[in-house]
Structure formats: structure tokens, C-alpha cells
Amino acid sequence: MTLNDNDIEVEIAAGRLIENAAMGGIAGACYELRMGTVYYDLTEGGKRFALKPGEVALIKPGHRVVLITAEVLKIPNDILVRVVSKGALFSVGLSPVATYADPGFNGNLGIVTQNVSDKFVELPQGEAIAKADFSQLTAPAAHLYQGQHGFQVGIWPIKTHLQKAYHEVKDDPRVLSEQEEAFLLLPVATRTIIRRMEMTQIWTLVAVFLALFANTATLFLISSNWVDQVWGIVGNLAASGLIAAATIIGNFVRRSR
């Protein structure tokens, strides 16, 4: 059985299920959990951000974060909580979230999400970030939640030993070169543009060196003065170097736009 809005309201009023609840967050058969004052940026090594009053959580493009709820869940031994993200957050680029809190869970809930857009996402404190529904079990659970509450102890329990750097897995036959693996993270259109720019740069450099070779050969053929030949070669080298540098810089500027 899933608790409806009246059931949830009665439980909260009796001091059960949720501490620091906002009654306006009760809707239908769920409660909308809000953004609290703390979040962790996993992409920056689990860096902890404690928000000042009025300050917003900032989720950078591509970054994976743990959002800590304002509410403290107090789950009885006969209730299971299912948590899913709000659809409004999908539309701004935050990845879907589906998690749960076991019977016996007591603490702020950490919700992991990732900004899959190319925009910075700001989440104000108190913003609804997920929906929680409460299911009544047929009988109290025998094995209650015994996990670590990262927010309370100041350490988020991330299994970093499962993460590997490229040099640790490069010998695995399933792993491509570091450059190829990096390219696979990019959209197809972006990979295509970068490949074309690289080919343009390569052919430009080839053309420059061919021109240098041709000019040098011509100087040797038409001049009997070795000093003039040497200075001509130096001049050609300098000019070719400048052209090559300008080409590389131009490609870099176009790539960074």
C-alpha cells in the first residue's frame, strides 16, 4: 500500500517520516524533497559546498553532484521510500534519478545527478528536486538500514576504489587509446568537426614544408652565391615557421569557439 497525501500529512504531523518538512510539498501520493544547504561535486573529487543563506547550488556542465535534501527522513521499519527526480529538472539537463530509502533509514538523503547539458544549472535552496512516495510493507522489516550517513559524518561514502585512471586500464583490450576514448565522450558532430580541423592542419603543414623544400631547391639552382643561399634558406625557414604557427593558432581559435 502506498500512502496518500492525507496519510503523509498525518504521519508528518505526528513527528514521523520527515523532519523539517514543508506541508506545501505534499502532493497526491508523494512528498517533494527540497534542495538543502549542502552539496558535493563528485567531478571535483567530492568537494563539499556549504551554501550561505540565499546562495544557490551551481552544477557545472558535465559535472556529477550529490544534492543533500533539506529534509531529514525518519523511516519506520515497516515503510519503504522510493525517490525519483522531478521532470522539471530533466528539461534543464539534469540526469534522471531513481533511488530509495530502506526501512530504518534516518538522516538527510543524498541524491546523485549529473548535468548532461552544456549550460550551468543553478538550484536555489528550497527548490523541489525529487519526489518521494511511501509504501507500507506487509510486515516490519527484519534487517533495517545500517549504512553510513555521509552528510552527518562529513564523509560521503563513495566507492572510489571502483574508479580507475586511464593508465590503470590501458592494457585492457576493451580500452582504446586515450585520445580515442576522449573522443567517444563527445557528440558525433563535434568529433567530426575536430577530425576535419586536424586533417586541415596536417595538410596545411605538409603544404608549408613542400613549399619550403621547393623554394630551397630553387635557390640552390639559380644562385651561385652560398651566402645568399644560406640567408635565403633561413628566410624561408622563418617564413614557413610563421605560417605554420599562424595556421596552428588559427585552428586552435576556431576549435575553442
MIZA-307705 format. One record per residue: residue in one letter; x, y, z of N, C-alpha, C, O in turn. Coordinates in pm, whole numbers, padded with zeros to 5 digits, always signed. Layout:
AXYZXYZXYZXYZ/...
# end
This chain:
M+00084-00119+00000+00000+00000+00000+00088+00125+00000+00184+00133+00076/T+00054+00220-00085+00125+00347-00091+00046+00453-00017-00074+00468-00038/L+00113+00528+00070+00045+00632+00148-00001+00745+00056+00071+00786-00034/N-00123+00794+00081-00171+00909+00004-00136+01038+00077-00071+01036+00182/D-00180+01151+00021-00142+01280+00079-00192+01297+00222-00122+01354+00306/N-00313+01248+00250-00366+01258+00387-00284+01175+00485-00253+01220+00595/D-00248+01053+00442-00166+00966+00527-00031+01031+00557+00015+01032+00671/I+00032+01087+00452+00164+01150+00469+00153+01269+00564+00240+01287+00650/E+00050+01348+00549+00032+01466+00634+00014+01425+00781+00071+01487+00871/V-00066+01321+00803-00088+01272+00940+00043+01224+01001+00073+01254+01117/E+00122+01149+00924+00249+01096+00974+00347+01208+01008+00412+01205+01112/I+00356+01308+00920+00447+01420+00945+00403+01498+01067+00486+01537+01150/A+00271+01523+01080+00219+01598+01195+00246+01524+01325+00259+01586+01431/A+00254+01392+01317+00281+01311+01437+00431+01298+01465+00470+01229+01559/G+00515+01364+01384+00659+01360+01407+00726+01239+01346+00838+01204+01383/R+00658+01176+01250+00716+01059+01185+00744+01090+01037+00700+01192+00984/L+00818+01003+00972+00853+01008+00830+00954+01118+00796+01063+01088+00747/I+00919+01245+00821+01003+01356+00774+01015+01464+00881+00915+01508+00937/E+01138+01506+00908+01163+01624+00990+01193+01742+00898+01243+01724+00787/N+01163+01861+00945+01187+01984+00868+01107+01982+00737+01153+02031+00633/A+00987+01926+00745+00904+01916+00625+00830+02047+00599+00801+02124+00691/A+00801+02071+00471+00716+02182+00429+00585+02121+00382+00582+02047+00284/M+00477+02151+00453+00350+02087+00422+00305+02114+00278+00227+02038+00221/G+00354+02222+00223+00321+02253+00083+00384+02156-00015+00349+02155-00133/G+00477+02075+00034+00542+01978-00053+00466+01848-00067+00505+01761-00145/I+00357+01834+00007+00276+01713-00004+00185+01725-00125+00111+01823-00139/A+00189+01625-00212+00108+01631-00334+00067+01491-00374+00151+01403-00393/G-00065+01470-00388-00113+01341-00436-00073+01228-00344-00127+01213-00234/A+00022+01148-00390+00070+01035-00310+00221+01044-00291+00290+00942-00289/C+00271+01167-00276+00416+01182-00259+00446+01308-00180+00359+01391-00152/Y+00574+01320-00146+00626+01442-00085+00743+01490-00169+00829+01410-00208/E+00747+01620-00198+00854+01676-00281+00970+01720-00192+00958+01815-00115/L+01083+01650-00205+01203+01681-00129+01269+01806-00185+01269+01829-00306/R+01326+01887-00095+01383+02015-00137+01536+02018-00128+01597+01942-00052/M+01596+02106-00207+01740+02129-00201+01776+02190-00066+01715+02288-00022/G+01876+02131-00001+01920+02182+00128+02032+02283+00117+02038+02360+00021/T+02120+02284+00214+02228+02384+00220+02365+02325+00188+02466+02395+00198/V+02368+02198+00150+02496+02131+00123+02485+02048-00004+02382+01985-00030/Y+02592+02048-00084+02602+01952-00195+02748+01918-00216+02838+01992-00175/Y+02772+01804-00282+02907+01756-00309+02926+01748-00460+02840+01698-00531/D+03038+01798-00508+03071+01788-00651+03165+01670-00670+03284+01679-00640/L+03112+01558-00720+03192+01438-00737+03296+01454-00847+03402+01391-00842/T+03267+01537-00947+03361+01559-01056+03484+01635-01006+03590+01627-01068/E+03471+01706-00898+03584+01778-00838+03634+01704-00714+03676+01766-00616/G+03628+01571-00719+03683+01490-00610+03597+01485-00486+03648+01461-00377/G+03466+01508-00501+03379+01505-00384+03386+01632-00300+03358+01629-00180/K+03423+01743-00363+03435+01869-00290+03301+01909-00229+03197+01904-00295/R+03305+01947-00103+03184+01982-00028+03158+02131-00036+03248+02212-00014/F+03033+02168-00068+02994+02308-00074+02883+02332+00029+02777+02271+00022/A+02909+02419+00123+02809+02459+00222+02757+02596+00180+02832+02693+00174/L+02629+02603+00152+02569+02724+00097+02534+02824+00208+02484+02786+00314/K+02561+02950+00181+02521+03057+00272+02374+03089+00247+02319+03050+00144/P+02309+03160+00339+02169+03196+00317+02150+03270+00185+02218+03370+00158/G+02059+03222+00102+02032+03284-00027+02122+03239-00140+02096+03271-00256/E+02229+03165-00109+02321+03118-00212+02264+02995-00282+02194+02914-00220/V+02294+02982-00411+02240+02870-00489+02347+02763-00511+02467+02792-00510/A+02301+02640-00532+02393+02533-00574+02421+02552-00723+02329+02576-00801/L+02547+02540-00762+02586+02558-00902+02640+02426-00956+02741+02375-00909/I+02570+02372-01056+02612+02246-01117+02668+02277-01255+02596+02319-01344/K+02798+02255-01271+02865+02288-01396+02834+02186-01504+02798+02072-01473/P+02847+02225-01632+02821+02129-01741+02906+02003-01726+03027+02012-01706/G+02843+01888-01738+02915+01761-01729+02946+01714-01589+02993+01601-01571/H+02921+01796-01489+02958+01758-01352+02850+01670-01287+02731+01685-01311/R+02898+01578-01204+02812+01487-01128+02815+01531-00982+02923+01548-00925/V+02699+01548-00923+02691+01602-00788+02599+01517-00700+02517+01439-00750/V+02615+01535-00569+02523+01477-00471+02452+01593-00403+02514+01674-00335/L+02322+01600-00422+02241+01706-00361+02186+01653-00229+02122+01548-00225/I+02210+01726-00121+02163+01684+00010+02030+01754+00040+02019+01876+00032/T+01931+01674+00074+01798+01729+00096+01791+01813+00223+01866+01793+00318/A+01698+01909+00221+01673+01990+00341+01605+01907+00448+01623+01930+00568/E+01527+01808+00403+01453+01724+00496+01540+01612+00555+01634+01565+00492/V+01504+01571+00676+01562+01453+00739+01455+01344+00735+01346+01361+00790/L+01487+01233+00670+01392+01122+00663+01406+01034+00786+01517+01002+00829/K+01293+00995+00842+01289+00905+00959+01198+00789+00921+01078+00792+00946/I+01257+00688+00860+01178+00582+00800+01155+00470+00901+01250+00410+00950/P+01028+00441+00933+00998+00331+01026+01035+00196+00964+01067+00187+00846/N+01032+00093+01044+01073-00039+00997+00969-00109+00910+00992-00221+00864/D+00854-00043+00887+00752-00102+00801+00720-00014+00679+00614-00027+00617/I+00813+00078+00647+00793+00170+00534+00915+00164+00442+01028+00158+00489/L+00890+00165+00310+00995+00177+00209+00969+00305+00130+00856+00332+00089/V+01075+00384+00109+01061+00511+00037+01126+00500-00101+01243+00463-00112/R+01052+00531-00204+01106+00537-00340+01119+00683-00380+01031+00765-00355/V+01232+00715-00443+01262+00854-00478+01291+00865-00627+01371+00789-00681/V+01226+00960-00693+01253+00987-00835+01264+01138-00853+01206+01215-00777/S+01338+01179-00955+01358+01322-00983+01230+01385-01035+01142+01317-01087/K+01223+01515-01022+01114+01590-01082+01141+01609-01232+01254+01634-01273/G+01036+01597-01311+01050+01612-01455+01103+01748-01495+01168+01761-01598/A+01075+01851-01415+01122+01986-01448+01274+01994-01453+01330+02075-01526/L+01340+01908-01373+01486+01910-01373+01543+01841-01497+01652+01877-01542/F+01470+01742-01552+01515+01678-01676+01526+01782-01787+01620+01780-01866/S+01428+01873-01791+01420+01968-01901+01534+02068-01902+01562+02130-02004/V+01602+02085-01787+01717+02176-01783+01850+02102-01788+01956+02163-01775/G+01845+01968-01807+01968+01894-01832+02019+01807-01720+02127+01750-01732/L+01944+01794-01610+01990+01707-01502+01941+01564-01528+01824+01542-01560/S+02031+01469-01514+02000+01329-01546+01896+01273-01449+01883+01320-01336/P+01821+01172-01495+01717+01112-01410+01776+01048-01285+01889+01000-01285/V+01699+01049-01179+01739+00989-01052+01631+00891-01008+01513+00924-01011/A+01671+00773-00968+01580+00675-00909+01654+00605-00797+01751+00534-00822/T+01610+00625-00675+01676+00563-00561+01569+00531-00457+01450+00545-00484/Y+01610+00489-00340+01513+00459-00235+01582+00467-00100+01705+00467-00090/A+01500+00473+00004+01550+00470+00141+01487+00350+00210+01365+00336+00213/D+01571+00264+00264+01525+00141+00328+01457+00168+00462+01475+00275+00521/P+01379+00072+00510+01327+00081+00646+01442+00099+00745+01544+00030+00738/G+01424+00193+00837+01528+00220+00936+01619+00336+00899+01700+00379+00981/F+01608+00387+00775+01693+00499+00735+01655+00622+00817+01538+00650+00839/N+01758+00694+00863+01734+00814+00943+01843+00916+00911+01957+00901+00953/G+01808+01019+00836+01906+01121+00801+01866+01198+00676+01762+01172+00616/N+01950+01293+00639+01929+01366+00514+01960+01272+00398+02051+01190+00406/L+01884+01283+00292+01903+01195+00177+01995+01262+00075+01980+01381+00045/G+02089+01186+00022+02176+01236-00085+02127+01188-00219+02109+01068-00240/I+02105+01281-00311+02052+01248-00443+02159+01278-00548+02201+01392-00565/V+02203+01173-00617+02309+01187-00717+02248+01220-00853+02155+01153-00899/T+02299+01324-00916+02255+01360-01051+02372+01418-01128+02474+01452-01069/Q+02356+01430-01259+02462+01484-01344+02403+01586-01440+02293+01567-01493/N+02477+01693-01461+02436+01794-01558+02484+01749-01695+02602+01762-01727/V+02393+01696-01776+02430+01645-01908+02413+01751-02016+02427+01722-02135/S+02382+01874-01976+02367+01982-02073+02497+02059-02086+02596+02029-02018/D+02498+02160-02174+02615+02246-02190+02595+02380-02119+02665+02477-02147/K+02500+02383-02027+02469+02505-01951+02498+02483-01803+02497+02370-01754/F+02525+02593-01730+02538+02588-01585+02397+02586-01526+02310+02663-01567/V+02375+02498-01430+02243+02486-01368+02251+02537-01224+02336+02493-01147/E+02164+02630-01190+02157+02683-01055+02033+02628-00984+01922+02633-01038/L+02053+02576-00864+01942+02525-00784+01933+02606-00655+02021+02597-00570/P+01827+02685-00640+01811+02762-00516+01783+02669-00398+01728+02560-00415/Q+01820+02713-00280+01784+02639-00160+01631+02636-00149+01563+02736-00170/G+01579+02519-00115+01434+02505-00105+01367+02464-00234+01247+02439-00236/E+01445+02456-00345+01388+02411-00473+01353+02262-00465+01431+02182-00414/A+01235+02227-00515+01196+02086-00517+01285+02011-00615+01292+02048-00732/I+01352+01905-00569+01447+01833-00653+01409+01687-00676+01463+01622-00765/A+01316+01634-00596+01277+01494-00613+01144+01467-00544+01100+01542-00457/K+01081+01358-00587+00955+01315-00527+00976+01184-00452+01042+01093-00503/A+00921+01176-00334+00932+01053-00253+00793+00999-00225+00705+01072-00180/D+00774+00870-00252+00648+00806-00212+00679+00698-00108+00788+00643-00104/F+00580+00671-00024+00600+00586+00093+00510+00463+00082+00387+00474+00076/S+00572+00346+00080+00497+00221+00066+00496+00146+00200+00599+00126+00264/Q+00378+00106+00239+00362+00029+00363+00394-00118+00335+00336-00178+00245/L+00485-00175+00412+00520-00315+00396+00416-00405+00460+00340-00361+00546/T+00411-00530+00418+00316-00626+00474+00347-00657+00620+00260-00699+00696/A+00474-00636+00657+00517-00658+00796+00647-00581+00816+00717-00554+00718/P+00682-00546+00938+00807-00476+00962+00927-00554+00909+00932-00677+00919/A+01024-00481+00853+01145-00545+00800+01231-00596+00915+01241-00532+01020/A+01294-00711+00894+01379-00771+00998+01519-00712+00996+01584-00702+01100/H+01566-00673+00878+01702-00620+00864+01693-00473+00825+01672-00439+00708/L+01710-00387+00923+01695-00243+00900+01822-00183+00842+01930-00244+00847/Y+01808-00063+00787+01921+00006+00723+02034+00028+00824+02011+00078+00934/Q+02155-00010+00784+02271+00006+00871+02383+00083+00802+02496+00084+00851/G+02354+00149+00690+02458+00216+00613+02507+00344+00678+02457+00388+00781/Q+02607+00402+00613+02667+00525+00663+02591+00645+00609+02553+00647+00492/H+02570+00745+00693+02506+00869+00651+02617+00971+00629+02666+01032+00723/G+02654+00990+00501+02769+01074+00469+02755+01217+00516+02853+01277+00560/F+02634+01272+00506+02617+01412+00543+02641+01433+00693+02703+01531+00733/Q+02592+01340+00774+02606+01355+00918+02752+01343+00965+02793+01413+01057/V+02828+01254+00901+02966+01233+00947+03067+01315+00869+03186+01312+00899/G+03020+01388+00768+03110+01474+00691+03189+01402+00584+03277+01461+00522/I+03159+01274+00562+03229+01198+00459+03125+01129+00373+03044+01050+00423/W+03126+01159+00244+03030+01091+00158+03086+00953+00123+03198+00944+00073/P+03011+00846+00148+03065+00711+00126+03068+00671-00021+02985+00592-00066/I+03163+00726-00094+03176+00697-00237+03277+00584-00256+03386+00586-00198/K+03242+00486-00336+03331+00372-00359+03433+00407-00467+03428+00357-00579/T+03526+00495-00430+03624+00543-00527+03718+00433-00576+03782+00448-00680/H+03726+00323-00502+03815+00214-00546+03764+00150-00675+03840+00080-00743/L+03639+00174-00710+03585+00121-00835+03624+00207-00955+03612+00163-01070/Q+03669+00329-00929+03709+00420-01037+03857+00400-01069+03940+00385-00980/K+03889+00400-01199+04026+00379-01242+04068+00489-01339+03989+00536-01421/A+04195+00529-01328+04252+00623-01424+04290+00548-01552+04299+00425-01552/Y+04311+00624-01660+04339+00559-01789+04461+00468-01781+04460+00358-01835/H+04569+00514-01713+04691+00434-01710+04673+00301-01637+04752+00209-01653/E+04565+00292-01555+04540+00169-01482+04464+00064-01565+04463-00054-01531/V+04400+00109-01673+04320+00015-01754+04363+00013-01901+04299-00054-01982/K+04470+00084-01934+04509+00098-02075+04548-00036-02139+04542-00048-02262/D+04586-00134-02060+04622-00265-02115+04502-00357-02137+04516-00466-02192/D+04387-00314-02094+04265-00391-02115+04231-00386-02264+04224-00277-02321/P+04209-00500-02329+04182-00500-02474+04056-00425-02512+04038-00390-02629/R+03969-00398-02417+03846-00323-02446+03868-00173-02447+03779-00097-02486/V+03988-00128-02403+04016+00014-02392+04096+00061-02514+04198+00002-02548/L+04049+00167-02578+04117+00225-02693+04226+00321-02644+04253+00330-02525/S+04287+00393-02737+04388+00491-02698+04320+00601-02616+04198+00618-02621/E+04401+00674-02540+04345+00778-02454+04271+00883-02537+04166+00933-02495/Q+04326+00916-02655+04260+01015-02741+04127+00962-02793+04028+01035-02796/E+04126+00836-02835+04003+00778-02889+03895+00769-02780+03777+00796-02807/E+03934+00732-02660+03837+00725-02551+03780+00864-02521+03661+00878-02492/A+03867+00966-02528+03820+01103-02505+03722+01145-02613+03622+01210-02585/F+03752+01107-02739+03663+01142-02850+03526+01077-02834+03424+01137-02870/L+03523+00957-02779+03396+00885-02765+03301+00954-02667+03181+00930-02670/L+03356+01040-02581+03272+01113-02487+03202+01230-02552+03108+01287-02496/L+03248+01267-02674+03192+01384-02742+03079+01343-02835+03075+01229-02882/P+02987+01436-02864+02883+01408-02964+02946+01381-03101+03057+01428-03129/V+02876+01305-03185+02930+01268-03316+02964+01391-03398+03069+01397-03461/A+02876+01490-03398+02900+01612-03477+03028+01682-03433+03105+01730-03516/T+03050+01688-03303+03171+01752-03250+03296+01674-03290+03397+01733-03329/R+03289+01541-03281+03404+01458-03321+03437+01480-03468+03554+01489-03505/T+03334+01488-03552+03355+01506-03696+03424+01638-03724+03517+01644-03805/I+03379+01744-03659+03439+01877-03681+03585+01878-03637+03671+01932-03708/I+03614+01819-03521+03752+01816-03471+03842+01737-03566+03954+01779-03595/R+03792+01622-03615+03870+01541-03710+03902+01622-03836+04014+01618-03885/R+03803+01694-03887+03825+01774-04008+03928+01883-03984+04012+01910-04070/M+03920+01946-03867+04018+02051-03835+04159+01994-03824+04255+02057-03868/E+04169+01875-03765+04301+01813-03753+04358+01780-03891+04477+01801-03915/M+04274+01728-03981+04320+01695-04116+04360+01821-04191+04460+01822-04264/T+04282+01929-04174+04316+02056-04237+04452+02106-04188+04534+02154-04267/Q+04475+02093-04058+04603+02136-04001+04718+02052-04056+04824+02106-04089/I+04697+01921-04065+04804+01833-04116+04837+01867-04261+04955+01880-04296/W+04735+01882-04346+04761+01913-04487+04821+02051-04505+04901+02073-04597/T+04783+02144-04418+04843+02278-04426+04992+02271-04395+05073+02334-04464/L+05029+02197-04292+05169+02184-04256+05248+02113-04366+05361+02150-04397/V+05186+02009-04426+05252+01939-04538+05277+02034-04652+05385+02033-04712/A+05178+02117-04684+05192+02213-04793+05302+02314-04764+05378+02352-04853/V+05311+02358-04637+05414+02455-04599+05553+02395-04618+05642+02461-04673/F+05572+02273-04573+05705+02212-04585+05739+02177-04730+05856+02183-04768/L+05641+02142-04809+05666+02121-04952+05708+02251-05019+05798+02253-05103/A+05640+02360-04980+05677+02490-05036+05818+02528-04994+05894+02584-05073/L+05853+02499-04870+05988+02527-04821+06092+02447-04901+06195+02501-04941/F+06063+02321-04923+06156+02237-04998+06173+02288-05141+06284+02295-05193/A+06061+02324-05203+06068+02373-05341+06145+02504-05350+06226+02523-05441/N+06119+02595-05256+06189+02724-05257+06339+02706-05233+06421+02773-05296/T+06374+02616-05143+06516+02592-05114+06587+02532-05235+06697+02573-05270/A+06522+02436-05299+06581+02375-05419+06600+02478-05530+06701+02478-05599/T+06502+02566-05545+06510+02670-05649+06626+02764-05623+06697+02803-05715/L+06646+02800-05495+06757+02890-05460+06893+02829-05495+06981+02897-05546/F+06908+02701-05468+07034+02634-05500+07059+02630-05650+07173+02639-05696/L+06952+02616-05726+06966+02606-05870+06999+02739-05938+07074+02742-06035/I+06942+02849-05886+06957+02977-05957+07065+03066-05898+07100+03170-05956/S+07119+03027-05784+07219+03113-05721+07351+03040-05704+07357+02923-05666/S+07459+03116-05735+07592+03059-05715+07658+03114-05589+07769+03074-05554/N+07589+03203-05523+07642+03265-05402+07592+03187-05280+07473+03191-05248/W+07683+03116-05213+07643+03033-05099+07587+03115-04984+07498+03070-04912/V+07640+03235-04967+07590+03320-04858+07444+03356-04883+07360+03350-04793/D+07415+03392-05009+07276+03425-05043+07186+03304-05025+07072+03315-04980/Q+07241+03187-05061+07163+03065-05046+07129+03040-04899+07015+03008-04865/V+07230+03053-04813+07209+03029-04670+07106+03126-04613+07014+03087-04541/W+07124+03255-04647+07027+03354-04596+06889+03330-04654+06788+03355-04588/G+06882+03283-04775+06753+03251-04836+06685+03137-04764+06564+03140-04739/I+06766+03034-04730+06710+02920-04656+06659+02964-04519+06551+02924-04476/V+06742+03049-04451+06700+03097-04319+06570+03177-04330+06479+03163-04248/G+06563+03262-04433+06441+03341-04454+06321+03253-04480+06212+03278-04428/N+06342+03150-04562+06231+03059-04592+06186+02982-04467+06067+02963-04443/L+06285+02939-04389+06251+02869-04266+06169+02957-04172+06070+02914-04114/A+06214+03083-04158+06143+03176-04070+06001+03200-04120+05905+03198-04042/A+05989+03224-04251+05856+03249-04308+05766+03127-04292+05649+03139-04257/S+05823+03009-04320+05743+02887-04307+05701+02863-04162+05590+02819-04135/G+05794+02892-04070+05761+02876-03929+05648+02968-03887+05559+02929-03812/L+05653+03091-03936+05547+03186-03903+05412+03141-03961+05309+03151-03896/I+05416+03091-04085+05293+03043-04148+05236+02924-04071+05116+02916-04046/A+05325+02831-04033+05280+02714-03959+05222+02754-03823+05118+02702-03782/A+05289+02847-03754+05240+02893-03624+05105+02961-03638+05015+02939-03557/A+05093+03045-03742+04965+03113-03765+04854+03013-03794+04740+03031-03750/T+04887+02908-03869+04788+02805-03901+04742+02731-03776+04622+02709-03756/I+04837+02693-03691+04803+02621-03568+04719+02708-03476+04620+02662-03419/I+04759+02836-03461+04684+02927-03375+04543+02949-03430+04445+02951-03355/G+04534+02964-03562+04403+02983-03623+04312+02864-03600+04194+02882-03568/N+04365+02743-03615+04285+02623-03589+04244+02612-03443+04133+02571-03411/F+04337+02650-03354+04306+02645-03211+04195+02743-03175+04105+02710-03098/V+04201+02864-03232+04098+02964-03205+03962+02918-03256+03862+02932-03186/R+03959+02863-03377+03832+02813-03431+03777+02698-03350+03656+02686-03332/R+03868+02611-03298+03824+02496-03219+03766+02538-03086+03675+02474-03034/S+03821+02647-03028+03776+02690-02895+03648+02770-02899+03591+02800-02794/R+03601+02807-03017+03477+02886-03025+03356+02797-03002+03242+02844-03005/
# end
